[in-house]
Structure formats: C-alpha cells, structure tokens
C-alpha cells in the first residue's frame, strides 16, 4: 500500500473503520447471494431485493463514507436502516409468510440427531433465517452511525 493510503486509513475514526468493514462484508454477501439465488432470480421478483439493496449500499454507502462528517453519516444511517427492512422482508419470503413456523422448524434441528434431516427435506426450502444477516448488518451499521 502507498504511504498516503496508509495515512488516510489511520485517520479514520473507529466508526468509519467499522462501516468500511461492513461495506466490505456487504460486497462478499452480494457475491454469495447472487450465487445462492441463481435459480430463484428467474422465478420471482423478490429474489432481486437483496441484490439491489447490496448494490445500492456499496455504491451510495461508499460515497457517503467519503463524506462521513459532511452528511454521509445520515445517509449511511438510512441505508443501514433499510437493511433491517430488507432482512425482515427476506425472513417473510424465505418462510413462505410463516416466520414463526419456520423458526420452530429451525429449532427442531437442535433436537435431531446429527446427520438426520430433522423432518425437513434438504434443499426443499430456502434457509429460513439467512435473511437475518441483513438485520445484523443494519444493527451494526446503525450503531456505528450514531452520534457521540
């Protein structure tokens, strides 16, 4: 790395460093979800929601991070708040509109012996709690964007 880049990274506040790390994680999440949704993208419109959101977060969030102290913090706060909405919608869609039932199915895995399917055929439904990653991303981002 160049000396100027190293100095710029050292000048970032802890909040800015955490947000930069979250944006990096969002980039990896974008790649993974594009792979995992490869079939669903041709079947339903809502499979595109996390991809569109993550692209928006990376583009607008990257720009907002540059202007963190001049209004960018508020933009990032809104973007991370939107992550929680996307996560809640994802939980709804992944569970077929029955998130509590899906949570119960996930909980039964703890009662099943290792190696069994726990009464749920493997690959028959999307992972019910995977979209909760967006809720976690949003919470971490919001905490990092708070003033103080």
N, C-alpha and C positions, 0 to 999 in steps of 0.2 A: 504494500500500500504506500501511496505517496505520503510524505510528511504532512502536507496540508489536509489531506483526508483524515489522518490520524488525529491531528489537532482539532478538526471540526467535530469528530466523534467524541473527543474528550470534553468538548464544550457543551454537549447536550446534557440537559437535566435528566435525572433518573426517569421522570415521566416520559420524556421524549425517547429515551433509550428503550423503555418498556413498549411504547407504542411502535417503535421501529421493529422490535422483535415480534410484536403481534402482527404487523403487516407482513413480515417475512413468513410467519406461520400461516397467514391467510393465503399467501401465494402457494405454499405447499398444499393447503386444503383445497385450493382451486384445482390443482393438478389431480389430486386424489378423487375429488367429487366428479370431475369430468370423466375419469376412468370408471368410477362406480356407477355413474348414471348413463353410461354409454347406450344401453338399450332403452331405458326409460325416456331419454330425450326425444326419441321418435314416437313415443306413445302418449305422453301427457305434457301439457304446458307447464305444470308446476315443477317439473324436474329441472327447469331452467332457472328457477328463482335463486337458488344458492349460487349458481354460476354468475348470474347477472349481478347479484349483490357483491360477490367477492371481487369481480372486475371493477365495479364502482368503488369499493373500499380501497383497492390497490391504487387506482388512478386518482380519485379525489382525495383519499387519505394520504397518499404520498405527497401530493401538492399541499394539503393542509398541514402536514408535518413540517414542511419547509417554512410555513408562515405560522407556526405554532403560537408564538407570542403576539401575533397581529390578527387574531380572529380564527386561526386554524384550529385552536383547541376546541372552540364551539362547534366547528364543522365536524371535527373528529368525534365529539360527543354525540352529535346527531347520527353519524354513521354507525357508531358502536351501539347506540340505542336501537337503530334499525336492525342490527344483528340479532337482538333479542326477539324482535318481531319475526324475523326470518326463521329463527330457531323454533319459536312456538308454532308457526305455520308448518314447519317441517315435521315437528312431532305429530301434529294433527294429520298430515298427509301420510306419513310413514305408518301411522297406526290405523289408517282407514277410518279416521274420525272417532276412534275409541282409545284415546291415550291411556286412560286408567286400566283398561283391559290389557293393553299392550304392556304396561308396566307390570301387571300381575304375571303375564307370561314370562317376562324377563326375570322376574323374581323367582320363578319356579326353577330357573337354572341352578340356583343355589341348593335346591332340594334334590336335584337329579344327580345320578352318579356320573362321574367323568366319562366321556365317550358316548353318552346317550344323547338323543336329540331333545329330551325333555318334553316330548309330546308336540314339538313343532318341527315340521319337516324343514331340513336345512335348505336354504335358498328359496323357500316358498313365499317369503315376505321380506320387505326391506327391514334393516335393523331399526327397531322402534326408537331407540334412544340416541342414535347417531346425531340427529339434528341438535341435540342438546349442546353439542360442541359450539354452536353459534351463540347459545345463551351464555356459555362460559367466556367466549371471546368478547361478547358485548359487555359482560360484567367487568372483566379485566380492563377493557378499554375505557369504560366509564369511570372506573376508579382512577385510572391513570390520567384522565382528563379533568378531574375535579380540581377546583381552585384551592390553593392553600399550600 
